């Protein structure tokens, strides 16, 4: 009887926790959507300090570029190496390795895979900066001065993340292409002129890849800024916000990748 009672209590607890978790997720998505709409409004109607966007562009773009280039160089080399190994098991001829690798890189890898390390670098920084301002009551001071924190804190980071995120992902994607070419030439003896083959890359691939870069930059900024503004509890809360920003940004990238790829496949391919 005790075992049965305990099982029934656990089932009741799950019934309580599951709707609560679902409700929290729905409220969180609603808050993120609301912040996104407010950010878009202030992008066109807001007032910002001179140089705020340029400062954030330098922090998000210039300081992330070395890390992203090194990371994507190794990722590109690994993907090209594994692709060549798998291709050799089916077709000994690797003349189309460059074409298939380029299509995969342009359509998905450069944006979706590159956005993950970019989110760890940029998302953590945005959440930590805004979270520190929240716990030190600087955000409250902005509200007392009739200033919206979204206008003064989120919008510059949003614009910088969209613009510089796209630029950084494109540059790091090109680095991944060069590293893949190097691996194909050195390890598998694929001629450089043979590897440089864009026959499988169309305008639809370029459009999807570029749209993903812009979307991921926007998602990283919104999710990270939201986590920063909801920080509480001092330094421990800043650490929580930073972790949640990275996790939330990576999850948003995965979901958006599925949605964009599915819609693009139905509409364009």
C-alpha positions in Angstrom: 0.0 0.0 0.0 2.8 2.4 0.8 4.5 1.8 -2.6 1.2 2.4 -4.4 0.6 5.6 -2.4 4.1 6.8 -3.2 3.6 6.1 -6.9 0.3 8.0 -6.8 2.0 11.0 -5.1 4.8 11.1 -7.7 2.2 11.0 -10.5 0.3 13.9 -8.9 3.6 15.8 -8.6 4.3 15.3 -12.3 0.8 16.5 -13.2 1.5 19.7 -11.3 5.1 20.2 -12.5 4.4 19.5 -16.2 1.7 22.3 -16.7 3.9 24.7 -14.6 6.9 24.1 -16.8 4.8 24.4 -20.0 3.2 27.6 -18.7 6.7 29.0 -17.8 7.9 28.2 -21.3 4.9 29.9 -22.9 5.3 33.0 -20.7 9.0 33.0 -21.6 8.3 32.9 -25.3 5.7 35.6 -24.9 8.3 37.9 -23.1 10.9 37.2 -25.8 8.4 38.1 -28.6 7.4 41.2 -26.7 11.0 42.3 -26.3 11.6 41.6 -30.0 8.7 43.8 -31.1 9.8 46.6 -28.7 13.3 46.3 -30.1 12.1 46.7 -33.6 10.1 49.7 -32.6 13.0 51.5 -31.0 15.3 50.6 -33.9 13.3 53.1 -36.0 11.9 55.4 -33.4 14.4 55.3 -30.5 17.0 57.7 -29.3 20.5 56.4 -28.7 23.8 57.9 -27.5 26.2 58.7 -30.3 28.7 55.9 -30.9 26.8 53.3 -28.9 26.2 51.1 -31.9 29.8 51.5 -33.2 31.1 50.5 -29.7 28.9 47.4 -29.7 29.9 46.5 -33.2 33.6 46.6 -32.2 32.9 44.4 -29.1 30.7 41.9 -30.9 32.4 41.8 -34.3 36.1 42.7 -34.1 36.7 40.9 -30.8 34.9 37.8 -31.9 36.6 37.5 -35.3 39.9 35.8 -34.2 38.0 33.2 -32.1 35.5 32.5 -34.8 38.1 32.1 -37.6 40.2 29.7 -35.6 37.1 27.7 -34.5 35.6 27.5 -38.0 39.0 26.6 -39.5 39.0 23.4 -37.4 35.3 22.7 -37.9 35.7 23.1 -41.7 38.7 20.8 -41.8 36.9 18.1 -39.7 33.8 18.2 -41.8 35.7 18.1 -45.1 37.9 15.2 -43.8 34.9 13.2 -42.7 32.9 13.9 -45.9 35.8 12.7 -48.0 36.2 9.6 -46.0 32.5 8.7 -46.4 32.6 9.6 -50.1 35.5 7.3 -50.7 33.5 4.3 -49.4 30.8 4.9 -52.0 32.6 6.6 -54.9 36.4 6.5 -55.2 36.3 9.7 -57.3 36.4 12.9 -55.2 36.1 15.4 -58.0 32.7 16.6 -56.7 33.9 16.9 -53.1 34.5 20.6 -53.4 31.0 21.2 -55.0 29.1 19.3 -52.3 31.2 20.7 -49.5 30.6 24.3 -50.8 26.9 23.8 -51.1 26.7 22.4 -47.6 28.8 25.2 -46.2 26.9 28.0 -47.9 23.5 26.6 -47.1 23.9 25.5 -43.5 27.3 24.9 -41.9 28.8 28.4 -42.1 25.6 29.9 -40.5 24.2 27.2 -38.2 27.4 25.6 -37.0 29.3 28.9 -36.8 26.4 30.5 -34.8 27.0 28.1 -31.9 30.5 29.4 -30.9 29.4 32.9 -31.8 26.5 32.6 -29.3 28.9 31.4 -26.5 31.1 34.4 -27.1 28.5 37.2 -27.8 25.5 35.9 -25.8 27.5 35.5 -22.6 28.9 39.0 -23.0 25.6 40.6 -23.5 23.9 38.8 -20.7 26.8 39.5 -18.3 26.9 43.3 -19.2 23.2 43.9 -18.8 22.9 41.6 -15.8 25.6 43.4 -14.0 23.8 46.7 -14.7 20.6 45.2 -13.3 22.1 44.0 -10.0 23.9 47.3 -9.5 20.6 49.1 -10.0 21.8 51.0 -13.1 18.8 49.8 -15.1 16.5 51.1 -12.3 18.2 54.5 -12.6 17.4 54.5 -16.4 13.8 53.8 -15.6 13.7 56.6 -13.1 14.9 58.9 -15.8 12.0 57.9 -18.0 14.3 55.9 -20.3 13.4 52.5 -21.6 16.3 50.0 -21.0 15.3 48.3 -24.3 16.0 51.5 -26.2 19.3 52.3 -24.5 20.7 48.8 -23.8 19.1 46.3 -26.1 18.8 48.1 -29.4 22.5 48.9 -29.9 23.5 45.4 -29.1 20.7 44.1 -31.4 21.8 46.1 -34.4 25.5 45.3 -33.8 24.7 41.6 -33.4 22.7 41.5 -36.6 25.2 43.4 -38.7 28.5 42.1 -37.3 27.1 38.7 -36.6 26.4 38.3 -40.4 29.8 39.7 -41.3 31.7 37.5 -38.8 29.8 34.3 -39.9 30.5 35.1 -43.6 34.3 35.6 -42.9 34.6 32.6 -40.7 32.7 30.5 -43.3 35.2 31.5 -45.9 38.0 30.5 -43.5 36.2 27.1 -43.1 36.1 26.8 -46.9 39.9 27.4 -47.1 40.7 24.9 -44.4 38.5 22.3 -46.1 40.3 23.0 -49.4 43.7 22.5 -47.6 42.6 19.2 -46.1 41.2 17.9 -49.4 44.5 18.9 -51.2 47.0 17.6 -48.6 45.2 14.5 -47.3 43.2 13.3 -50.3 45.2 14.8 -53.1 42.3 16.8 -54.6 43.5 19.5 -56.9 42.7 23.0 -55.8 41.2 23.9 -59.2 39.0 20.8 -58.9 37.9 21.6 -55.4 36.9 25.2 -56.4 33.5 24.2 -57.9 30.4 26.3 -57.4 28.2 24.4 -59.8 25.9 23.2 -57.0 25.5 26.5 -55.3 22.5 28.6 -56.5 20.9 31.9 -55.5 18.5 30.0 -53.3 21.4 28.6 -51.3 23.0 32.0 -50.9 19.7 33.5 -49.8 19.0 30.8 -47.2 22.5 31.1 -45.8 22.4 34.8 -45.6 19.0 34.8 -44.0 20.2 32.4 -41.4 23.1 34.6 -40.5 20.8 37.6 -40.0 18.2 35.6 -38.1 20.8 34.0 -35.7 22.4 37.4 -35.0 19.0 38.8 -34.0 18.0 35.7 -31.9 21.3 35.8 -30.0 20.9 39.4 -29.1 17.3 39.2 -28.0 17.6 36.0 -26.0 20.8 37.2 -24.2 19.4 40.7 -23.5 16.2 39.2 -22.1 18.2 37.0 -19.8 20.3 39.9 -18.7 17.3 42.1 -17.9 15.7 39.4 -15.9 18.7 38.9 -13.7 18.3 38.9 -9.9 20.2 37.9 -6.8 23.6 39.6 -7.2 26.7 38.0 -8.7 25.1 34.5 -8.6 22.2 35.8 -10.6 24.6 37.2 -13.2 26.2 33.8 -13.6 22.8 32.2 -14.0 21.8 34.8 -16.6 25.0 34.1 -18.5 24.5 30.4 -18.6 20.8 30.8 -19.6 21.8 33.2 -22.3 24.2 30.7 -23.9 21.8 27.7 -23.5 18.8 29.7 -24.8 20.7 31.2 -27.7 22.0 27.8 -28.9 18.5 26.3 -28.5 17.0 29.2 -30.5 19.6 28.6 -33.3 18.7 24.9 -33.5 14.9 25.6 -33.6 15.3 28.4 -36.1 17.6 26.2 -38.3 14.8 23.6 -38.4 12.1 26.1 -39.3 14.1 28.0 -41.9 15.5 24.9 -43.5 12.0 23.3 -43.7 10.3 26.4 -45.2 13.2 26.9 -47.6 13.0 23.3 -48.8 9.3 23.6 -49.4 9.4 27.0 -51.1 12.8 27.2 -52.8 14.1 23.7 -53.4 
